[in-house]
Amino acid sequence: MFGIGTPELIIILLIVLLLVGGKKLPELARSVGQSMQELRKGMGDGSKKSARAAEDAEEV
């Protein structure tokens, strides 16, 4: 991906754990997951709307 391997990912995760703390980590992961879910949903809605607009344009 960006040349990030397993050792780099472990170091990044350890730094995040130190900065955020163990108690807030599940809350942070949950909020990131919800954000990703909303982003995917929004991207899906956008493609459906553009497909409908294209179909409507063809009918006219």
HTML snippet that shows the backbone in 3Dmol.js (N, CA, C, O; Angstrom):
<script src="https://3Dmol.org/build/3Dmol-min.js"></script>
<div id="view" style="width:600px;height:400px;position:relative"></div>
<script>
const pdb = `
ATOM      1  N   MET A   1       0.842  -1.176   0.000  1.00  0.00           N
ATOM      2  CA  MET A   1       0.000   0.000   0.000  1.00  0.00           C
ATOM      3  C   MET A   1       0.886   1.237   0.000  1.00  0.00           C
ATOM      4  O   MET A   1       1.112   1.818  -1.061  1.00  0.00           O
ATOM      5  N   PHE A   2       1.381   1.648   1.120  1.00  0.00           N
ATOM      6  CA  PHE A   2       2.274   2.788   1.192  1.00  0.00           C
ATOM      7  C   PHE A   2       3.647   2.351   1.660  1.00  0.00           C
ATOM      8  O   PHE A   2       4.409   3.159   2.191  1.00  0.00           O
ATOM      9  N   GLY A   3       3.965   1.098   1.471  1.00  0.00           N
ATOM     10  CA  GLY A   3       5.226   0.569   1.933  1.00  0.00           C
ATOM     11  C   GLY A   3       5.221   0.329   3.435  1.00  0.00           C
ATOM     12  O   GLY A   3       6.278   0.264   4.062  1.00  0.00           O
ATOM     13  N   ILE A   4       4.021   0.195   4.017  1.00  0.00           N
ATOM     14  CA  ILE A   4       3.901  -0.041   5.447  1.00  0.00           C
ATOM     15  C   ILE A   4       3.758  -1.534   5.661  1.00  0.00           C
ATOM     16  O   ILE A   4       2.827  -2.168   5.164  1.00  0.00           O
ATOM     17  N   GLY A   5       4.688  -2.075   6.403  1.00  0.00           N
ATOM     18  CA  GLY A   5       4.644  -3.495   6.698  1.00  0.00           C
ATOM     19  C   GLY A   5       4.132  -3.748   8.098  1.00  0.00           C
ATOM     20  O   GLY A   5       3.659  -2.840   8.782  1.00  0.00           O
ATOM     21  N   THR A   6       4.234  -4.990   8.507  1.00  0.00           N
ATOM     22  CA  THR A   6       3.749  -5.388   9.825  1.00  0.00           C
ATOM     23  C   THR A   6       4.473  -4.673  10.953  1.00  0.00           C
ATOM     24  O   THR A   6       3.811  -4.206  11.880  1.00  0.00           O
ATOM     25  N   PRO A   7       5.799  -4.562  10.927  1.00  0.00           N
ATOM     26  CA  PRO A   7       6.474  -3.870  12.028  1.00  0.00           C
ATOM     27  C   PRO A   7       6.046  -2.399  12.158  1.00  0.00           C
ATOM     28  O   PRO A   7       5.896  -1.881  13.264  1.00  0.00           O
ATOM     29  N   GLU A   8       5.856  -1.752  11.028  1.00  0.00           N
ATOM     30  CA  GLU A   8       5.439  -0.347  11.078  1.00  0.00           C
ATOM     31  C   GLU A   8       4.038  -0.207  11.647  1.00  0.00           C
ATOM     32  O   GLU A   8       3.767   0.703  12.431  1.00  0.00           O
ATOM     33  N   LEU A   9       3.132  -1.125  11.245  1.00  0.00           N
ATOM     34  CA  LEU A   9       1.773  -1.093  11.771  1.00  0.00           C
ATOM     35  C   LEU A   9       1.745  -1.322  13.278  1.00  0.00           C
ATOM     36  O   LEU A   9       0.966  -0.685  13.987  1.00  0.00           O
ATOM     37  N   ILE A  10       2.580  -2.216  13.766  1.00  0.00           N
ATOM     38  CA  ILE A  10       2.651  -2.477  15.207  1.00  0.00           C
ATOM     39  C   ILE A  10       3.132  -1.242  15.942  1.00  0.00           C
ATOM     40  O   ILE A  10       2.592  -0.899  16.994  1.00  0.00           O
ATOM     41  N   ILE A  11       4.134  -0.572  15.409  1.00  0.00           N
ATOM     42  CA  ILE A  11       4.649   0.648  16.037  1.00  0.00           C
ATOM     43  C   ILE A  11       3.578   1.734  16.046  1.00  0.00           C
ATOM     44  O   ILE A  11       3.409   2.423  17.052  1.00  0.00           O
ATOM     45  N   ILE A  12       2.859   1.892  14.947  1.00  0.00           N
ATOM     46  CA  ILE A  12       1.791   2.898  14.876  1.00  0.00           C
ATOM     47  C   ILE A  12       0.705   2.590  15.895  1.00  0.00           C
ATOM     48  O   ILE A  12       0.231   3.490  16.589  1.00  0.00           O
ATOM     49  N   LEU A  13       0.304   1.316  15.990  1.00  0.00           N
ATOM     50  CA  LEU A  13      -0.726   0.934  16.954  1.00  0.00           C
ATOM     51  C   LEU A  13      -0.271   1.167  18.394  1.00  0.00           C
ATOM     52  O   LEU A  13      -1.069   1.589  19.231  1.00  0.00           O
ATOM     53  N   LEU A  14       0.981   0.904  18.686  1.00  0.00           N
ATOM     54  CA  LEU A  14       1.502   1.162  20.034  1.00  0.00           C
ATOM     55  C   LEU A  14       1.497   2.656  20.356  1.00  0.00           C
ATOM     56  O   LEU A  14       1.163   3.048  21.474  1.00  0.00           O
ATOM     57  N   ILE A  15       1.859   3.478  19.398  1.00  0.00           N
ATOM     58  CA  ILE A  15       1.848   4.926  19.612  1.00  0.00           C
ATOM     59  C   ILE A  15       0.425   5.415  19.843  1.00  0.00           C
ATOM     60  O   ILE A  15       0.187   6.243  20.723  1.00  0.00           O
ATOM     61  N   VAL A  16      -0.523   4.909  19.059  1.00  0.00           N
ATOM     62  CA  VAL A  16      -1.928   5.287  19.253  1.00  0.00           C
ATOM     63  C   VAL A  16      -2.408   4.851  20.628  1.00  0.00           C
ATOM     64  O   VAL A  16      -3.116   5.598  21.304  1.00  0.00           O
ATOM     65  N   LEU A  17      -2.031   3.658  21.042  1.00  0.00           N
ATOM     66  CA  LEU A  17      -2.421   3.168  22.358  1.00  0.00           C
ATOM     67  C   LEU A  17      -1.863   4.061  23.459  1.00  0.00           C
ATOM     68  O   LEU A  17      -2.555   4.344  24.437  1.00  0.00           O
ATOM     69  N   LEU A  18      -0.622   4.506  23.309  1.00  0.00           N
ATOM     70  CA  LEU A  18      -0.026   5.390  24.311  1.00  0.00           C
ATOM     71  C   LEU A  18      -0.693   6.761  24.325  1.00  0.00           C
ATOM     72  O   LEU A  18      -0.911   7.334  25.393  1.00  0.00           O
ATOM     73  N   LEU A  19      -1.016   7.286  23.154  1.00  0.00           N
ATOM     74  CA  LEU A  19      -1.618   8.614  23.085  1.00  0.00           C
ATOM     75  C   LEU A  19      -3.068   8.617  23.560  1.00  0.00           C
ATOM     76  O   LEU A  19      -3.482   9.525  24.281  1.00  0.00           O
ATOM     77  N   VAL A  20      -3.835   7.614  23.165  1.00  0.00           N
ATOM     78  CA  VAL A  20      -5.263   7.590  23.468  1.00  0.00           C
ATOM     79  C   VAL A  20      -5.517   6.971  24.833  1.00  0.00           C
ATOM     80  O   VAL A  20      -6.368   7.451  25.580  1.00  0.00           O
ATOM     81  N   GLY A  21      -4.814   5.947  25.156  1.00  0.00           N
ATOM     82  CA  GLY A  21      -5.033   5.249  26.417  1.00  0.00           C
ATOM     83  C   GLY A  21      -5.887   4.021  26.211  1.00  0.00           C
ATOM     84  O   GLY A  21      -6.681   3.964  25.273  1.00  0.00           O
ATOM     85  N   GLY A  22      -5.735   3.052  27.064  1.00  0.00           N
ATOM     86  CA  GLY A  22      -6.438   1.785  26.931  1.00  0.00           C
ATOM     87  C   GLY A  22      -7.929   1.896  27.140  1.00  0.00           C
ATOM     88  O   GLY A  22      -8.698   1.157  26.526  1.00  0.00           O
ATOM     89  N   LYS A  23      -8.352   2.816  28.003  1.00  0.00           N
ATOM     90  CA  LYS A  23      -9.776   2.932  28.310  1.00  0.00           C
ATOM     91  C   LYS A  23     -10.561   3.548  27.160  1.00  0.00           C
ATOM     92  O   LYS A  23     -11.719   3.188  26.946  1.00  0.00           O
ATOM     93  N   LYS A  24      -9.962   4.460  26.425  1.00  0.00           N
ATOM     94  CA  LYS A  24     -10.667   5.151  25.337  1.00  0.00           C
ATOM     95  C   LYS A  24     -10.516   4.445  23.993  1.00  0.00           C
ATOM     96  O   LYS A  24     -11.188   4.820  23.032  1.00  0.00           O
ATOM     97  N   LEU A  25      -9.667   3.450  23.899  1.00  0.00           N
ATOM     98  CA  LEU A  25      -9.399   2.787  22.632  1.00  0.00           C
ATOM     99  C   LEU A  25     -10.643   2.111  22.035  1.00  0.00           C
ATOM    100  O   LEU A  25     -10.878   2.268  20.837  1.00  0.00           O
ATOM    101  N   PRO A  26     -11.449   1.371  22.804  1.00  0.00           N
ATOM    102  CA  PRO A  26     -12.661   0.784  22.205  1.00  0.00           C
ATOM    103  C   PRO A  26     -13.634   1.839  21.686  1.00  0.00           C
ATOM    104  O   PRO A  26     -14.258   1.655  20.641  1.00  0.00           O
ATOM    105  N   GLU A  27     -13.760   2.934  22.414  1.00  0.00           N
ATOM    106  CA  GLU A  27     -14.639   4.022  21.973  1.00  0.00           C
ATOM    107  C   GLU A  27     -14.128   4.632  20.667  1.00  0.00           C
ATOM    108  O   GLU A  27     -14.917   4.937  19.772  1.00  0.00           O
ATOM    109  N   LEU A  28     -12.827   4.807  20.560  1.00  0.00           N
ATOM    110  CA  LEU A  28     -12.219   5.355  19.345  1.00  0.00           C
ATOM    111  C   LEU A  28     -12.437   4.411  18.165  1.00  0.00           C
ATOM    112  O   LEU A  28     -12.788   4.852  17.071  1.00  0.00           O
ATOM    113  N   ALA A  29     -12.229   3.119  18.386  1.00  0.00           N
ATOM    114  CA  ALA A  29     -12.417   2.134  17.312  1.00  0.00           C
ATOM    115  C   ALA A  29     -13.877   2.101  16.863  1.00  0.00           C
ATOM    116  O   ALA A  29     -14.161   1.977  15.672  1.00  0.00           O
ATOM    117  N   ARG A  30     -14.794   2.211  17.811  1.00  0.00           N
ATOM    118  CA  ARG A  30     -16.219   2.203  17.477  1.00  0.00           C
ATOM    119  C   ARG A  30     -16.581   3.415  16.628  1.00  0.00           C
ATOM    120  O   ARG A  30     -17.317   3.291  15.649  1.00  0.00           O
ATOM    121  N   SER A  31     -16.072   4.577  16.998  1.00  0.00           N
ATOM    122  CA  SER A  31     -16.396   5.787  16.235  1.00  0.00           C
ATOM    123  C   SER A  31     -15.782   5.748  14.839  1.00  0.00           C
ATOM    124  O   SER A  31     -16.398   6.220  13.884  1.00  0.00           O
ATOM    125  N   VAL A  32     -14.591   5.199  14.708  1.00  0.00           N
ATOM    126  CA  VAL A  32     -13.973   5.062  13.381  1.00  0.00           C
ATOM    127  C   VAL A  32     -14.789   4.102  12.523  1.00  0.00           C
ATOM    128  O   VAL A  32     -14.998   4.359  11.337  1.00  0.00           O
ATOM    129  N   GLY A  33     -15.250   3.006  13.106  1.00  0.00           N
ATOM    130  CA  GLY A  33     -16.077   2.049  12.371  1.00  0.00           C
ATOM    131  C   GLY A  33     -17.391   2.655  11.902  1.00  0.00           C
ATOM    132  O   GLY A  33     -17.824   2.413  10.775  1.00  0.00           O
ATOM    133  N   GLN A  34     -18.031   3.448  12.771  1.00  0.00           N
ATOM    134  CA  GLN A  34     -19.281   4.098  12.387  1.00  0.00           C
ATOM    135  C   GLN A  34     -19.048   5.112  11.272  1.00  0.00           C
ATOM    136  O   GLN A  34     -19.863   5.234  10.358  1.00  0.00           O
ATOM    137  N   SER A  35     -17.937   5.835  11.349  1.00  0.00           N
ATOM    138  CA  SER A  35     -17.618   6.807  10.301  1.00  0.00           C
ATOM    139  C   SER A  35     -17.403   6.120   8.958  1.00  0.00           C
ATOM    140  O   SER A  35     -17.870   6.603   7.927  1.00  0.00           O
ATOM    141  N   MET A  36     -16.698   4.995   8.971  1.00  0.00           N
ATOM    142  CA  MET A  36     -16.465   4.255   7.728  1.00  0.00           C
ATOM    143  C   MET A  36     -17.780   3.723   7.164  1.00  0.00           C
ATOM    144  O   MET A  36     -17.988   3.735   5.950  1.00  0.00           O
ATOM    145  N   GLN A  37     -18.667   3.257   8.043  1.00  0.00           N
ATOM    146  CA  GLN A  37     -19.958   2.735   7.600  1.00  0.00           C
ATOM    147  C   GLN A  37     -20.786   3.845   6.952  1.00  0.00           C
ATOM    148  O   GLN A  37     -21.398   3.630   5.905  1.00  0.00           O
ATOM    149  N   GLU A  38     -20.810   5.019   7.560  1.00  0.00           N
ATOM    150  CA  GLU A  38     -21.559   6.133   6.984  1.00  0.00           C
ATOM    151  C   GLU A  38     -20.955   6.590   5.663  1.00  0.00           C
ATOM    152  O   GLU A  38     -21.684   6.964   4.744  1.00  0.00           O
ATOM    153  N   LEU A  39     -19.639   6.562   5.561  1.00  0.00           N
ATOM    154  CA  LEU A  39     -18.981   6.936   4.314  1.00  0.00           C
ATOM    155  C   LEU A  39     -19.355   5.978   3.193  1.00  0.00           C
ATOM    156  O   LEU A  39     -19.667   6.405   2.082  1.00  0.00           O
ATOM    157  N   ARG A  40     -19.324   4.676   3.486  1.00  0.00           N
ATOM    158  CA  ARG A  40     -19.708   3.681   2.474  1.00  0.00           C
ATOM    159  C   ARG A  40     -21.162   3.850   2.067  1.00  0.00           C
ATOM    160  O   ARG A  40     -21.498   3.764   0.886  1.00  0.00           O
ATOM    161  N   LYS A  41     -22.024   4.091   3.050  1.00  0.00           N
ATOM    162  CA  LYS A  41     -23.437   4.286   2.756  1.00  0.00           C
ATOM    163  C   LYS A  41     -23.626   5.527   1.889  1.00  0.00           C
ATOM    164  O   LYS A  41     -24.406   5.500   0.937  1.00  0.00           O
ATOM    165  N   GLY A  42     -22.934   6.596   2.200  1.00  0.00           N
ATOM    166  CA  GLY A  42     -23.035   7.823   1.419  1.00  0.00           C
ATOM    167  C   GLY A  42     -22.521   7.644   0.007  1.00  0.00           C
ATOM    168  O   GLY A  42     -23.102   8.172  -0.941  1.00  0.00           O
ATOM    169  N   MET A  43     -21.438   6.905  -0.140  1.00  0.00           N
ATOM    170  CA  MET A  43     -20.903   6.656  -1.476  1.00  0.00           C
ATOM    171  C   MET A  43     -21.868   5.801  -2.279  1.00  0.00           C
ATOM    172  O   MET A  43     -22.020   6.010  -3.483  1.00  0.00           O
ATOM    173  N   GLY A  44     -22.522   4.844  -1.637  1.00  0.00           N
ATOM    174  CA  GLY A  44     -23.497   4.003  -2.324  1.00  0.00           C
ATOM    175  C   GLY A  44     -24.712   4.807  -2.743  1.00  0.00           C
ATOM    176  O   GLY A  44     -25.227   4.627  -3.846  1.00  0.00           O
ATOM    177  N   ASP A  45     -25.178   5.700  -1.865  1.00  0.00           N
ATOM    178  CA  ASP A  45     -26.325   6.543  -2.198  1.00  0.00           C
ATOM    179  C   ASP A  45     -25.995   7.472  -3.357  1.00  0.00           C
ATOM    180  O   ASP A  45     -26.836   7.711  -4.224  1.00  0.00           O
ATOM    181  N   GLY A  46     -24.798   7.987  -3.376  1.00  0.00           N
ATOM    182  CA  GLY A  46     -24.393   8.893  -4.447  1.00  0.00           C
ATOM    183  C   GLY A  46     -24.359   8.202  -5.794  1.00  0.00           C
ATOM    184  O   GLY A  46     -24.760   8.789  -6.799  1.00  0.00           O
ATOM    185  N   SER A  47     -23.891   6.973  -5.833  1.00  0.00           N
ATOM    186  CA  SER A  47     -23.840   6.255  -7.104  1.00  0.00           C
ATOM    187  C   SER A  47     -25.240   5.880  -7.577  1.00  0.00           C
ATOM    188  O   SER A  47     -25.508   5.867  -8.778  1.00  0.00           O
ATOM    189  N   LYS A  48     -26.133   5.576  -6.639  1.00  0.00           N
ATOM    190  CA  LYS A  48     -27.511   5.259  -7.017  1.00  0.00           C
ATOM    191  C   LYS A  48     -28.197   6.491  -7.580  1.00  0.00           C
ATOM    192  O   LYS A  48     -28.927   6.407  -8.568  1.00  0.00           O
ATOM    193  N   LYS A  49     -27.961   7.638  -6.951  1.00  0.00           N
ATOM    194  CA  LYS A  49     -28.580   8.877  -7.421  1.00  0.00           C
ATOM    195  C   LYS A  49     -28.061   9.243  -8.798  1.00  0.00           C
ATOM    196  O   LYS A  49     -28.834   9.671  -9.654  1.00  0.00           O
ATOM    197  N   SER A  50     -26.754   9.081  -9.029  1.00  0.00           N
ATOM    198  CA  SER A  50     -26.211   9.428 -10.341  1.00  0.00           C
ATOM    199  C   SER A  50     -26.701   8.450 -11.408  1.00  0.00           C
ATOM    200  O   SER A  50     -26.889   8.842 -12.560  1.00  0.00           O
ATOM    201  N   ALA A  51     -26.910   7.179 -11.041  1.00  0.00           N
ATOM    202  CA  ALA A  51     -27.428   6.201 -12.001  1.00  0.00           C
ATOM    203  C   ALA A  51     -28.874   6.540 -12.353  1.00  0.00           C
ATOM    204  O   ALA A  51     -29.278   6.440 -13.512  1.00  0.00           O
ATOM    205  N   ARG A  52     -29.657   6.944 -11.336  1.00  0.00           N
ATOM    206  CA  ARG A  52     -31.037   7.329 -11.608  1.00  0.00           C
ATOM    207  C   ARG A  52     -31.097   8.565 -12.485  1.00  0.00           C
ATOM    208  O   ARG A  52     -31.934   8.652 -13.384  1.00  0.00           O
ATOM    209  N   ALA A  53     -30.218   9.519 -12.232  1.00  0.00           N
ATOM    210  CA  ALA A  53     -30.203  10.750 -13.034  1.00  0.00           C
ATOM    211  C   ALA A  53     -29.860  10.422 -14.482  1.00  0.00           C
ATOM    212  O   ALA A  53     -30.426  11.014 -15.401  1.00  0.00           O
ATOM    213  N   ALA A  54     -28.939   9.486 -14.694  1.00  0.00           N
ATOM    214  CA  ALA A  54     -28.570   9.095 -16.051  1.00  0.00           C
ATOM    215  C   ALA A  54     -29.729   8.405 -16.758  1.00  0.00           C
ATOM    216  O   ALA A  54     -29.969   8.627 -17.944  1.00  0.00           O
ATOM    217  N   GLU A  55     -30.456   7.552 -16.002  1.00  0.00           N
ATOM    218  CA  GLU A  55     -31.615   6.881 -16.586  1.00  0.00           C
ATOM    219  C   GLU A  55     -32.706   7.894 -16.937  1.00  0.00           C
ATOM    220  O   GLU A  55     -33.332   7.797 -17.993  1.00  0.00           O
ATOM    221  N   ASP A  56     -32.930   8.859 -16.054  1.00  0.00           N
ATOM    222  CA  ASP A  56     -33.939   9.881 -16.313  1.00  0.00           C
ATOM    223  C   ASP A  56     -33.568  10.729 -17.532  1.00  0.00           C
ATOM    224  O   ASP A  56     -34.438  11.119 -18.310  1.00  0.00           O
ATOM    225  N   ALA A  57     -32.306  11.004 -17.690  1.00  0.00           N
ATOM    226  CA  ALA A  57     -31.846  11.812 -18.822  1.00  0.00           C
ATOM    227  C   ALA A  57     -32.045  11.058 -20.143  1.00  0.00           C
ATOM    228  O   ALA A  57     -32.353  11.658 -21.172  1.00  0.00           O
ATOM    229  N   GLU A  58     -31.862   9.729 -20.095  1.00  0.00           N
ATOM    230  CA  GLU A  58     -32.039   8.924 -21.299  1.00  0.00           C
ATOM    231  C   GLU A  58     -33.506   8.848 -21.706  1.00  0.00           C
ATOM    232  O   GLU A  58     -33.821   8.781 -22.895  1.00  0.00           O
ATOM    233  N   GLU A  59     -34.410   8.858 -20.715  1.00  0.00           N
ATOM    234  CA  GLU A  59     -35.840   8.755 -21.016  1.00  0.00           C
ATOM    235  C   GLU A  59     -36.380  10.010 -21.668  1.00  0.00           C
ATOM    236  O   GLU A  59     -37.352   9.940 -22.419  1.00  0.00           O
ATOM    237  N   VAL A  60     -35.780  11.146 -21.403  1.00  0.00           N
ATOM    238  CA  VAL A  60     -36.292  12.414 -21.911  1.00  0.00           C
ATOM    239  C   VAL A  60     -35.963  12.591 -23.330  1.00  0.00           C
ATOM    240  O   VAL A  60     -36.318  13.608 -23.924  1.00  0.00           O
TER     241      VAL A  60
END
`;
const viewer = $3Dmol.createViewer("view");
viewer.addModel(pdb, "pdb");
viewer.setStyle({}, {cartoon: {color: "spectrum"}});
viewer.zoomTo();
viewer.render();
</script>
